Amino acid sequence: MFKNLHKILLVVFSVLVLLFILIPIFILVISSFNASQFFVFPPTGFTLDWYAKFFRSQGYQSSLWISTQVALAAVLLSLLTGVPAAFALDRYDYRVNAFLQGIFLSPLLLPQIIWSVGLLQFFNVIRIGDFTLTGTFYGLVIAHAVVILPYMIRMVLTGLSYVERDLESASMSLGAPPLTTFLRVTIPITLPSIIVGSVFGFMISFTNVVVSSFIAGARYITFPVRMYSEIRTEGLDPLAVAISSVVVTIIVILAMIGERTIKWSQYM
């Protein structure tokens, strides 16, 4: 009896937690079809006008495109740096391994606003004449890459733990150079973790507000920064709600596909 009660309570608690997570998403999606000029719930009517206005809003389209470009470039940069770093940490027994892992993972521990202020000052220090990374696309990409690098390293390290060293040894014993073994044996096995790290990093970069606010400047306004700025000045625009519901829906679908195909939760 007690055992069954324990299971029932666990199921009820799990359902409540799931509802607590999903209900805000449902409210956001439902509100995106609201006919009112203001964000209210429950909706006062049904309309698709807000979605139609998105295709006429150059400001929001531009900010979404900037966010997408920055996120893709930041993921690529974090891949080029994070995968070799994770491989070195996993394969080579340095005395400073623990220290290096702490350095790589430090952006997770620091408040982003403090780290952003420090990065802004650093960009000003390395300024050469009129050239500065502050307020530029490249500076924003570097900043986002640093933010998502710890996640990339952590997930690739998890993927490397599934690689059997005997497979790599067998490859090299058959005459394959270390680089060939890495590219044709190690990388294919760790590919699911690399994909998960890339998708997760893209989501983190795409939704980042704090770092983008400090580094981007007025020229490269990302979608989260634009939305946050308008909420503070004009209130929550139904157009922003409609766009946000599309973004959230895409993220949820990607999460479901990722879990269904490669079981990406095991790499987190």
Legacy VTK file of the C-alpha trace (Angstrom):
# vtk DataFile Version 3.0
C-alpha trace
ASCII
DATASET POLYDATA
POINTS 268 float
0.000 0.000 0.000
2.764 2.416 1.003
4.735 1.485 -2.116
1.781 2.254 -4.386
1.147 5.535 -2.546
4.780 6.469 -3.091
4.436 5.866 -6.847
1.201 7.849 -7.015
2.743 10.810 -5.208
5.776 10.676 -7.488
3.559 10.702 -10.595
1.444 13.572 -9.262
4.542 15.592 -8.376
6.077 14.941 -11.808
2.873 16.032 -13.551
2.705 19.221 -11.471
6.324 20.076 -12.311
5.684 19.391 -15.985
2.579 21.604 -15.962
4.517 24.360 -14.186
7.067 24.279 -17.017
4.636 23.955 -19.930
1.726 26.199 -18.890
3.657 29.470 -19.519
4.468 28.184 -23.020
0.811 27.361 -23.668
-0.240 30.802 -22.433
2.334 32.444 -24.715
1.201 30.501 -27.790
-2.506 31.064 -27.110
-1.957 34.784 -26.467
-0.194 35.148 -29.813
-3.613 34.749 -31.490
-5.243 37.393 -29.291
-7.129 40.130 -31.159
-6.412 42.690 -28.436
-3.856 45.448 -28.963
-2.362 44.591 -25.572
-1.088 41.424 -23.941
-4.007 39.986 -21.959
-5.038 36.505 -20.941
-7.457 34.934 -21.601
-7.699 36.244 -25.195
-10.530 38.557 -26.137
-10.695 37.274 -29.717
-8.865 35.340 -32.404
-6.646 36.804 -35.123
-3.620 36.000 -37.272
-2.784 39.677 -37.787
0.230 39.616 -35.474
1.881 36.871 -37.524
1.121 38.792 -40.712
2.650 41.948 -39.193
5.864 40.083 -38.488
6.490 39.694 -42.216
6.070 43.462 -42.561
8.255 44.342 -39.578
11.775 44.970 -40.801
12.977 45.693 -37.265
12.032 42.286 -35.868
13.108 40.441 -38.999
16.485 42.160 -38.848
16.948 41.348 -35.163
16.010 37.697 -35.711
18.466 37.453 -38.582
21.228 39.028 -36.479
20.509 36.610 -33.619
20.636 33.661 -36.014
23.905 34.775 -37.615
25.584 35.439 -34.260
24.424 32.117 -32.816
25.634 30.110 -35.834
29.015 31.858 -35.880
29.418 31.471 -32.106
28.620 27.750 -32.324
31.186 27.307 -35.105
33.847 29.130 -33.083
33.043 27.128 -29.951
33.306 23.906 -31.981
36.720 24.840 -33.350
38.004 25.566 -29.835
35.863 23.381 -27.577
36.237 20.002 -29.291
40.088 20.028 -29.280
40.071 21.383 -25.714
37.739 18.618 -24.518
39.847 15.988 -26.301
43.040 17.290 -24.675
41.445 17.347 -21.227
40.152 13.793 -21.665
43.170 12.187 -23.290
46.175 13.823 -21.641
46.832 13.514 -17.928
48.164 16.937 -17.061
48.647 17.922 -13.434
46.714 21.086 -14.128
43.714 19.296 -15.674
41.436 20.182 -12.783
42.605 23.790 -12.908
42.076 23.995 -16.675
38.586 22.518 -16.400
37.809 25.109 -13.749
39.013 27.885 -16.065
36.982 26.577 -19.005
33.852 26.202 -16.902
34.257 29.499 -15.013
31.774 31.430 -17.226
29.067 29.175 -15.779
29.874 30.316 -12.243
30.217 34.064 -12.804
27.137 36.297 -13.068
26.899 37.258 -16.724
26.492 40.936 -15.967
29.807 41.014 -14.071
31.577 39.026 -16.769
30.100 41.280 -19.472
31.404 44.409 -17.759
34.862 42.833 -17.561
34.750 41.781 -21.214
33.647 45.271 -22.245
36.636 46.766 -20.438
38.947 44.160 -21.977
37.745 45.035 -25.480
38.530 48.680 -24.725
42.023 47.771 -23.469
42.955 45.876 -26.652
41.603 48.661 -28.845
43.995 49.651 -31.654
43.345 53.143 -32.949
39.799 53.283 -34.221
39.509 49.498 -34.316
37.551 47.981 -31.444
35.535 44.818 -30.951
32.894 46.626 -28.926
29.728 47.153 -30.916
30.883 44.904 -33.766
29.582 41.625 -35.111
32.900 39.884 -34.436
33.025 41.100 -30.849
29.489 39.830 -30.266
30.364 36.440 -31.765
33.468 36.102 -29.575
31.487 37.031 -26.471
28.744 34.496 -27.241
31.321 31.806 -28.078
32.902 32.233 -24.645
29.474 31.933 -23.015
28.608 28.655 -24.779
32.136 27.177 -24.721
31.719 25.575 -21.229
28.572 23.760 -22.372
30.321 22.541 -25.505
33.327 21.236 -23.563
31.147 19.590 -20.914
28.997 17.753 -23.456
31.919 16.669 -25.636
33.684 15.348 -22.531
30.570 13.309 -21.802
30.609 11.970 -25.368
34.309 11.073 -25.106
33.559 8.975 -22.038
31.627 6.602 -24.337
34.634 6.092 -26.636
36.493 2.837 -26.072
40.241 3.423 -26.203
40.717 -0.022 -27.763
39.033 1.177 -30.945
41.492 4.033 -31.262
44.412 1.720 -30.495
43.202 -0.762 -33.115
42.961 2.000 -35.702
46.495 3.209 -35.070
47.858 -0.347 -34.935
46.497 -0.827 -38.457
48.549 2.134 -39.679
46.169 5.066 -39.293
47.878 8.274 -38.088
46.538 9.863 -34.877
44.763 12.631 -36.816
43.050 10.098 -39.092
42.019 8.059 -36.058
40.618 11.179 -34.429
38.628 12.184 -37.525
37.401 8.726 -38.578
36.983 6.924 -35.250
36.725 9.358 -32.330
34.662 12.097 -33.978
31.948 9.742 -35.387
31.456 8.180 -31.951
31.268 11.541 -30.194
29.163 13.130 -32.962
25.878 12.933 -31.002
27.420 14.889 -28.122
28.863 17.429 -30.568
25.431 17.874 -32.165
23.805 18.278 -28.756
26.432 20.815 -27.710
25.914 22.732 -30.945
22.121 22.848 -30.633
22.293 23.720 -26.945
24.901 26.396 -27.623
22.781 27.854 -30.420
19.785 28.136 -28.096
21.859 29.807 -25.353
23.377 32.289 -27.793
20.073 33.012 -29.530
18.278 33.789 -26.257
21.090 35.709 -24.552
20.207 39.189 -23.331
22.849 40.327 -20.841
26.015 39.846 -22.902
24.355 41.138 -26.065
23.177 44.292 -24.295
26.730 45.193 -23.248
28.671 44.161 -26.344
26.352 44.594 -29.335
25.837 48.337 -29.310
23.112 50.020 -31.361
24.037 48.470 -34.701
23.612 44.774 -33.893
20.418 44.497 -31.872
19.487 40.872 -31.335
15.908 39.699 -30.972
15.989 39.151 -27.168
17.542 42.607 -26.652
14.951 44.263 -28.896
12.124 42.491 -27.112
13.493 43.332 -23.655
13.987 46.979 -24.600
10.439 47.333 -25.916
8.965 45.654 -22.833
10.746 48.184 -20.615
9.656 51.202 -22.659
6.346 50.326 -24.295
5.093 47.207 -22.549
4.720 43.750 -24.011
3.835 44.055 -27.695
1.481 41.321 -29.065
3.731 41.221 -32.129
6.663 40.231 -29.914
4.451 37.604 -28.263
3.610 36.098 -31.662
7.262 35.944 -32.708
8.264 34.540 -29.326
5.670 31.797 -29.610
7.166 30.749 -32.953
10.685 30.701 -31.467
9.561 28.738 -28.402
7.639 26.250 -30.541
10.688 25.647 -32.751
12.902 25.124 -29.687
10.432 22.637 -28.151
10.181 20.728 -31.434
13.982 20.583 -31.731
14.214 19.332 -28.152
11.677 16.589 -28.817
13.405 15.541 -32.051
16.802 15.531 -30.334
15.570 13.374 -27.483
13.712 11.064 -29.845
16.599 10.515 -32.269
19.860 10.718 -30.313
18.651 10.681 -26.671
20.476 13.931 -26.056
19.587 14.117 -22.354
22.303 11.549 -21.629
24.949 14.025 -22.795
23.815 16.848 -20.471
LINES 1 269
268 0 1 2 3 4 5 6 7 8 9 10 11 12 13 14 15 16 17 18 19 20 21 22 23 24 25 26 27 28 29 30 31 32 33 34 35 36 37 38 39 40 41 42 43 44 45 46 47 48 49 50 51 52 53 54 55 56 57 58 59 60 61 62 63 64 65 66 67 68 69 70 71 72 73 74 75 76 77 78 79 80 81 82 83 84 85 86 87 88 89 90 91 92 93 94 95 96 97 98 99 100 101 102 103 104 105 106 107 108 109 110 111 112 113 114 115 116 117 118 119 120 121 122 123 124 125 126 127 128 129 130 131 132 133 134 135 136 137 138 139 140 141 142 143 144 145 146 147 148 149 150 151 152 153 154 155 156 157 158 159 160 161 162 163 164 165 166 167 168 169 170 171 172 173 174 175 176 177 178 179 180 181 182 183 184 185 186 187 188 189 190 191 192 193 194 195 196 197 198 199 200 201 202 203 204 205 206 207 208 209 210 211 212 213 214 215 216 217 218 219 220 221 222 223 224 225 226 227 228 229 230 231 232 233 234 235 236 237 238 239 240 241 242 243 244 245 246 247 248 249 250 251 252 253 254 255 256 257 258 259 260 261 262 263 264 265 266 267
